Amino acid sequence: MRILHIANHVKETGNGIVNVMVDLACEQASRNHQVAVMSAGGHYEDLLAKHGIRHFRLDQTRKPAQIMRAVFHFRKMVADFSPDIIHAHMMTGAVLARYLKGFRKYKIVTHVHNEFQKSADFMKVGDRVIAVSQAVSQAMEGRGVQKDKLRVILNGTIGSPRDSDPAPVQLEGRPIVTVAGMYERKGIADLIDAFNLTAQEHPDARLYIVGDGPDRAKFEERAAASPAASRIIFAGFQPDPRRWMKGAEIFVLASHKEPFGLVLIEARESGCAIVASGVDGIPEALDHGEAGLLVPPREPKSLAGAISKLLGDDVLRQRYRTRAAANLENYHVGRVAEEMLGVYGELLPAAALPAQAAGSKPGM
């Protein structure tokens, strides 16, 4: 099978969409499929090349002149690679694949990573539409996607080809860690407010905020005005945030919107006791509360209560560490790859589906 993935870039910025696509492409290539990626490029080009994956450089910046160039280059690259499947991870790639198809026989799979964005409406152009959680599937059905086109494939990051085996960072005090892009929807302001309450009860607690983004200055200003300002540390973007997770007593994700929360699987693999807001796909990523404490979003008092509960009870905290590390086989990248290949197989004639070659990986 010839599979072409399209995304805006392959930069190592902690972007969950890029991470999922890179993992998926590498896993599919390891199963002896012909795989290519089309993007504006970035750090992961070397990893893709190592797995025998071609990279086609395409700038999809949404400006008239650039889009015209993208149209020309897209047609040329598709003619060169001749894919059976085009797997679009973002809106621009989905639109290009659909409206420039012409008489080509490829099928289009669109992958809804961020349902909360208005641009997700364009993902309905796929012959199949992948949702990263049941919550996203239901939301997309409500936005007009035909139910028979929707398929739910939960994200997975265990066994990622991007992985190393990082040593934990030595953090001070009793570290509470979050890893998130610096956006309002990630609930960073709520977490800072919650930490102000927790800090009163636990004077040795420290809050480490790992990540970067457009709202960082706003959050830093809020933290600076906090009575616990000296105990709130902004670590910025980190290529491998699991080093901070491994050093944490508690991991927190306070998002207002979160289609799945790939970072939660990394936190579970790191053996963290987890507190997270119970929105969208987060309960699915935490086995509906078995693998972490769920709290209402936008409620700093509830968030502080859950954090303090774990800090104050060693037995309970260890119990949630154990639960978080259990049942992780379902979140292996191999399982994601196999389920995705199954969706492709629904769209292609039997003649286009070669038998699994000798030596390729079995399904997870």
C-alpha positions in Angstrom: 0.0 0.0 0.0 1.2 3.5 -0.8 0.4 6.0 2.0 0.9 9.7 1.9 0.5 11.7 5.1 0.0 15.5 5.0 0.6 17.9 7.8 1.7 21.5 8.1 5.2 20.6 9.3 7.3 18.0 11.1 9.0 20.2 13.7 9.9 19.0 17.1 7.7 21.5 19.0 5.6 19.1 21.2 2.7 19.4 18.7 0.6 16.3 19.4 -0.7 16.2 15.8 2.8 16.0 14.4 3.9 13.4 17.0 0.9 11.1 16.1 1.6 11.5 12.4 5.3 10.7 12.7 4.7 7.7 14.9 2.0 6.4 12.5 4.1 6.9 9.4 7.1 5.1 11.0 5.0 2.2 12.2 3.4 1.8 8.8 6.8 1.9 7.0 8.0 -0.8 9.4 5.2 -3.0 8.1 6.6 -2.8 4.6 4.2 -0.2 3.2 5.5 2.6 1.0 5.0 5.7 3.1 5.7 9.4 2.4 5.0 12.6 4.3 4.2 16.0 2.7 4.9 19.0 4.9 6.9 22.2 5.2 9.7 20.2 6.9 11.4 20.2 10.3 13.5 18.2 12.8 11.7 14.9 12.2 12.8 14.7 8.6 15.9 12.7 9.7 13.8 10.2 11.6 11.5 9.7 8.7 14.4 9.1 6.4 15.8 6.6 8.8 12.6 4.6 8.4 12.7 4.8 4.6 9.9 7.4 4.4 10.1 10.0 1.6 9.5 13.6 2.5 8.0 16.0 0.1 8.4 19.7 1.0 5.2 21.6 0.7 4.5 25.0 2.3 0.7 25.2 2.9 0.7 28.8 4.4 -2.7 30.2 3.8 -1.8 33.2 1.7 -3.0 33.6 -1.9 0.4 33.4 -3.6 1.6 30.6 -1.5 -1.6 28.5 -1.9 -1.3 28.8 -5.7 2.3 27.5 -5.5 1.1 24.7 -3.1 -1.6 23.7 -5.6 1.0 23.3 -8.4 3.5 21.4 -6.2 0.9 19.2 -4.6 -0.3 17.9 -8.0 3.3 17.3 -9.0 4.2 15.4 -5.8 1.1 13.3 -5.9 1.8 12.3 -9.5 5.3 11.4 -8.4 4.3 9.2 -5.4 1.0 7.9 -6.8 -0.6 7.1 -3.4 -3.4 4.7 -2.7 -4.3 6.6 0.5 -3.9 10.3 1.3 -4.1 10.7 5.1 -4.6 14.4 6.0 -4.0 15.5 9.5 -4.9 19.2 9.1 -7.5 21.2 7.2 -5.3 22.5 4.4 -4.1 19.1 3.4 -7.6 17.7 3.5 -8.9 20.4 1.2 -6.0 20.1 -1.3 -6.5 16.3 -1.4 -10.2 16.5 -2.1 -10.4 19.4 -4.5 -7.3 18.5 -6.5 -8.1 14.9 -6.8 -9.4 15.0 -10.4 -9.4 11.5 -11.9 -6.9 10.0 -9.5 -8.0 6.9 -7.6 -6.6 7.6 -4.2 -8.9 7.6 -1.2 -8.8 10.3 1.5 -8.6 9.7 5.2 -8.9 12.8 7.4 -7.8 12.7 11.0 -9.6 15.0 13.5 -7.1 15.9 16.2 -8.6 19.2 17.4 -12.4 19.0 17.0 -12.9 22.3 18.9 -11.4 24.3 16.0 -13.9 25.6 13.4 -11.6 24.4 10.7 -12.5 20.8 11.7 -15.6 21.2 9.6 -13.5 20.8 6.5 -12.4 17.3 7.7 -15.7 15.9 6.5 -14.3 15.8 3.0 -12.6 12.5 3.9 -13.8 9.1 2.6 -13.2 8.1 6.2 -13.0 10.5 9.2 -10.8 9.4 12.1 -11.8 10.7 15.6 -9.2 10.4 18.4 -11.9 9.7 21.0 -15.5 8.7 21.3 -16.2 12.3 22.5 -14.7 13.7 19.2 -16.7 11.2 17.1 -19.9 12.3 18.7 -19.0 16.0 18.3 -18.2 15.5 14.6 -21.4 13.6 14.0 -23.2 16.6 15.5 -21.4 18.8 13.0 -22.7 16.9 10.1 -20.2 14.1 9.4 -22.0 11.0 8.3 -21.9 8.3 11.0 -20.9 5.6 8.6 -17.7 7.6 7.6 -16.6 8.0 11.2 -14.1 5.7 12.9 -12.7 6.1 16.4 -9.0 5.3 16.9 -7.6 6.3 20.2 -4.2 7.8 20.2 -1.2 5.9 21.5 2.4 6.9 22.2 3.9 3.8 23.9 6.8 2.5 21.8 7.1 5.7 19.8 10.1 5.8 17.5 10.7 9.3 18.8 11.4 7.9 22.2 14.6 7.7 24.2 14.9 6.5 27.8 15.3 9.9 29.6 16.6 10.2 33.1 14.3 12.2 35.4 15.0 15.8 36.2 15.8 16.4 39.8 13.1 18.7 41.0 12.9 20.6 44.2 10.4 20.1 47.0 7.2 18.2 46.2 6.9 18.8 42.5 3.6 19.2 40.7 4.1 19.1 37.0 2.0 20.1 34.0 3.1 19.8 30.3 1.0 21.9 28.0 1.0 24.5 25.3 0.6 27.9 26.7 -3.0 28.5 25.5 -6.0 29.6 27.6 -7.8 26.4 26.8 -5.1 24.4 28.6 -6.4 25.8 31.9 -3.0 27.1 33.1 -4.6 30.1 34.8 -6.8 27.7 36.8 -3.8 25.6 37.7 -2.0 28.6 39.0 -5.0 29.6 41.1 -5.4 26.1 42.4 -1.7 26.0 43.3 -2.2 29.2 45.4 -4.6 27.2 47.5 -2.5 24.0 47.6 0.6 26.0 48.5 -0.9 27.2 51.8 -1.5 23.7 53.0 1.7 22.2 51.5 4.6 24.7 51.9 7.1 22.3 50.3 5.0 22.0 47.1 6.4 23.4 43.8 4.6 23.9 40.5 6.6 23.2 37.3 4.9 24.5 34.1 6.5 22.8 31.0 5.7 24.2 27.6 5.5 27.4 25.5 3.0 29.3 23.5 1.3 32.6 22.7 -0.3 33.1 26.2 2.9 32.4 28.2 3.5 36.0 29.2 -0.1 36.3 30.5 0.4 33.2 32.7 3.8 34.4 33.9 2.2 37.7 34.9 -0.5 35.8 36.8 2.1 33.7 38.6 4.2 36.7 39.5 1.3 38.2 41.3 0.7 35.0 43.2 1.6 34.8 46.9 3.4 31.5 46.0 5.3 33.1 43.0 8.7 31.9 44.1 7.4 28.3 44.0 6.0 28.5 40.4 8.6 27.6 37.8 8.2 28.0 34.0 10.5 25.5 32.3 9.6 26.4 28.8 9.4 24.0 25.9 11.3 20.7 26.5 12.1 18.2 23.7 11.4 15.3 26.1 9.0 16.4 28.8 8.9 12.9 30.3 12.1 13.9 32.2 9.9 16.3 34.2 7.0 13.8 34.5 9.4 11.2 35.9 10.5 13.6 38.5 6.9 14.6 39.6 4.9 13.6 42.5 1.7 14.6 40.7 1.0 15.4 37.0 -1.9 17.8 36.2 -3.7 18.6 33.0 -6.3 21.3 33.7 -7.6 21.7 30.1 -11.0 23.3 29.2 -11.0 21.5 25.9 -9.0 18.3 25.1 -9.9 15.9 22.3 -7.8 13.2 23.9 -4.7 14.3 25.7 -1.7 12.4 24.3 0.4 13.8 27.1 -1.7 11.8 29.6 -0.4 8.6 28.1 3.2 9.8 28.5 2.4 10.7 32.1 0.9 7.3 32.7 3.9 5.6 31.1 6.1 7.7 33.4 4.3 6.4 36.5 2.7 9.7 37.6 -0.3 10.1 39.9 -2.6 12.2 37.7 -5.2 14.9 38.2 -7.1 16.1 35.1 -10.2 17.9 34.1 -13.0 15.5 33.0 -13.7 17.0 29.6 -13.9 15.6 26.1 -11.5 12.7 25.6 -9.6 13.0 28.8 -11.8 10.4 30.7 -11.1 7.9 27.9 -7.3 8.5 28.2 -7.6 7.9 31.9 -9.8 4.8 31.7 -12.7 6.8 32.9 -11.1 7.8 36.2 -9.4 4.5 37.0 -6.0 5.8 36.0 -6.3 9.3 37.5 -8.5 11.7 39.5 -11.0 13.6 37.3 -12.2 17.1 38.4 -14.6 19.6 36.8 -12.9 22.1 34.4 -12.6 25.7 35.3 -12.9 25.0 39.0 -9.6 25.9 40.8 -11.0 24.9 44.2 -11.9 21.4 43.0 -8.5 21.1 41.3 -6.7 22.2 44.4 -8.7 19.8 46.5 -7.7 16.8 44.3 -4.0 17.8 44.3 -3.9 18.3 48.0 -5.7 15.0 48.5 -2.9 13.1 46.7 -0.1 15.1 48.3 -1.6 14.4 51.7 -2.1 10.6 51.3 1.0 8.6 50.4 -1.0 5.4 50.0 -3.6 6.9 47.7 -0.9 8.6 45.7 0.9 5.3 45.2 -2.4 3.6 44.3 -3.0 6.1 41.5 0.6 5.7 40.3 0.1 2.0 40.0 -3.3 2.4 38.3 -1.8 4.9 35.8 0.9 2.4 34.8 -1.6 -0.4 34.3 -3.4 -1.5 31.0 -1.1 0.6 28.8 -0.8 -2.0 26.0 -3.9 -0.5 24.4 -2.0 2.8 23.9 0.9 1.3 21.9 1.7 2.9 18.6 1.5 -0.5 17.0 -2.1 -0.9 17.9 -2.8 2.6 16.3 -1.0 1.6 13.1 -2.9 -1.7 12.8 -6.3 -0.1 13.3 -5.5 2.6 10.8 -4.4 0.1 8.2 -7.7 -1.6 8.8 -9.6 1.6 8.0 -7.5 2.0 4.8 -8.4 -1.5 3.8 -12.1 -0.6 4.0 -11.5 1.8 1.2 -9.3 -0.1 -1.2 -10.0 -3.0 -3.5 -8.5 -6.3 -2.5 -5.9 -6.1 -5.3 -4.4 -3.0 -3.6 -3.9 -4.8 -0.3 -0.7 -6.9 -0.3 -0.4 -9.6 2.2 1.7 -8.7 5.2 5.3 -9.3 4.2 7.5 -11.7 6.0 9.3 -10.0 8.9 6.8 -7.2 9.4 5.5 -6.5 12.8 2.4 -8.3 14.1 -0.6 -6.2 15.3 -0.5 -5.0 18.8 
